[in-house]
Amino acid sequence: MTTDSLSAQIQRALAHDVHSGYTAHDVLNAVIDGDMQLWTNGESVIVTQLIKEPRAVRLHFFVAAGDLQEIQELYPEVEAWGRGMGATSATFIGRKGWARTFLTREEGWNTTLALFEKGL
């Protein structure tokens, strides 16, 4: 995957996240700085963050974009890595459509919160 196609995939995913103040450039810089982790498979990408809390480590799926099958193939490696880094839970914020994917059917993800928003 070229840097341009990687950047394009990340930017497409971020376009759906109206709450993010990130650009693809910001995300790639965070990967370079070691604050985020980049995973690729074919033309698909997952970007994660390890969130260190006082009593736990959480694996946060920041971006997933591309072909759903390629993401599904990559997912076990990412989850195993998070577990190996001490994460005891995983989170992501995404469009409602993610609830109809392998994540809920096969991987045990549940919706636990709703995000409410108001412009100021």
C-alpha positions as CSV (number, residue, x, y, z in Angstrom):
1,M,0.0,0.0,0.0
2,T,1.5,3.4,-1.0
3,T,1.6,6.3,1.3
4,D,-1.0,8.1,-0.9
5,S,-3.5,5.2,-0.8
6,L,-2.9,4.8,2.9
7,S,-3.6,8.5,3.5
8,A,-6.7,8.3,1.3
9,Q,-8.1,5.3,3.2
10,I,-7.6,7.0,6.5
11,Q,-9.1,10.3,5.2
12,R,-12.2,8.5,3.9
13,A,-12.7,6.9,7.3
14,L,-12.2,10.2,9.1
15,A,-14.7,11.9,6.8
16,H,-17.4,9.9,8.6
17,D,-16.2,10.9,12.1
18,V,-17.7,14.4,12.6
19,H,-16.2,14.4,16.2
20,S,-12.6,14.0,15.1
21,G,-10.3,16.9,14.8
22,Y,-7.8,14.7,13.0
23,T,-6.7,14.7,9.4
24,A,-4.9,11.7,7.7
25,H,-1.7,13.7,8.1
26,D,-2.3,14.0,11.9
27,V,-2.9,10.2,12.2
28,L,0.2,9.3,10.2
29,N,2.3,11.6,12.3
30,A,0.8,10.0,15.5
31,V,1.9,6.6,14.0
32,I,5.4,7.9,13.3
33,D,5.6,9.4,16.9
34,G,4.5,6.0,18.3
35,D,1.2,7.3,19.8
36,M,-0.8,5.2,17.4
37,Q,-0.3,1.8,15.6
38,L,-0.8,1.2,11.9
39,W,-2.0,-2.2,10.6
40,T,-2.5,-2.9,6.9
41,N,-3.8,-5.8,4.8
42,G,-4.0,-5.3,1.0
43,E,-5.8,-2.0,0.5
44,S,-7.2,-1.9,4.1
45,V,-6.0,-0.2,7.2
46,I,-6.6,-0.3,11.0
47,V,-5.2,2.4,13.3
48,T,-5.2,1.7,17.0
49,Q,-4.2,3.5,20.2
50,L,-3.3,2.1,23.5
51,I,-5.2,4.1,26.1
52,K,-3.5,3.8,29.5
53,E,-5.8,4.4,32.4
54,P,-5.0,4.3,36.1
55,R,-6.2,0.8,36.5
56,A,-6.4,-0.6,33.0
57,V,-5.1,-0.5,29.5
58,R,-7.6,-0.3,26.6
59,L,-7.0,-1.0,23.0
60,H,-8.9,1.7,21.0
61,F,-9.6,1.1,17.3
62,F,-9.2,4.6,16.0
63,V,-9.8,4.0,12.3
64,A,-10.7,1.0,10.2
65,A,-11.1,1.5,6.4
66,G,-11.0,-0.5,3.2
67,D,-12.3,-3.9,2.4
68,L,-14.3,-5.5,5.2
69,Q,-12.9,-9.0,4.4
70,E,-9.3,-7.6,4.6
71,I,-10.1,-5.9,7.9
72,Q,-11.6,-9.1,9.3
73,E,-8.5,-11.0,8.3
74,L,-6.3,-8.4,10.1
75,Y,-8.4,-8.1,13.2
76,P,-7.2,-11.2,15.2
77,E,-3.5,-10.0,14.9
78,V,-4.4,-6.5,16.1
79,E,-6.5,-7.9,19.0
80,A,-3.8,-10.4,20.0
81,W,-1.2,-7.6,19.9
82,G,-3.4,-5.5,22.2
83,R,-3.8,-8.3,24.7
84,G,0.0,-8.8,24.6
85,M,0.4,-5.1,25.5
86,G,-1.7,-5.6,28.6
87,A,-5.1,-4.4,27.2
88,T,-8.0,-5.9,29.0
89,S,-10.7,-4.2,26.9
90,A,-11.2,-2.8,23.4
91,T,-13.3,0.1,22.2
92,F,-14.2,1.9,19.0
93,I,-16.6,4.6,17.9
94,G,-18.2,4.1,14.5
95,R,-21.2,4.3,12.2
96,K,-24.2,2.2,13.1
97,G,-23.4,-0.1,10.2
98,W,-20.5,-1.6,12.1
99,A,-23.1,-3.3,14.3
100,R,-24.0,-5.5,11.3
101,T,-20.5,-6.8,10.7
102,F,-18.4,-9.7,11.9
103,L,-17.6,-7.7,15.0
104,T,-21.0,-8.3,16.6
105,R,-21.8,-11.6,14.9
106,E,-18.5,-13.3,15.6
107,E,-16.2,-11.2,17.9
108,G,-18.5,-10.4,20.8
109,W,-18.7,-6.6,20.5
110,N,-21.7,-4.9,22.1
111,T,-23.0,-1.4,22.1
112,T,-22.6,0.0,25.6
113,L,-23.0,3.8,25.2
114,A,-24.7,6.2,22.9
115,L,-23.1,9.5,21.9
116,F,-25.2,12.6,22.1
117,E,-24.1,15.8,20.5
118,K,-25.1,19.4,20.4
119,G,-23.3,22.2,18.5
120,L,-22.4,25.3,20.5
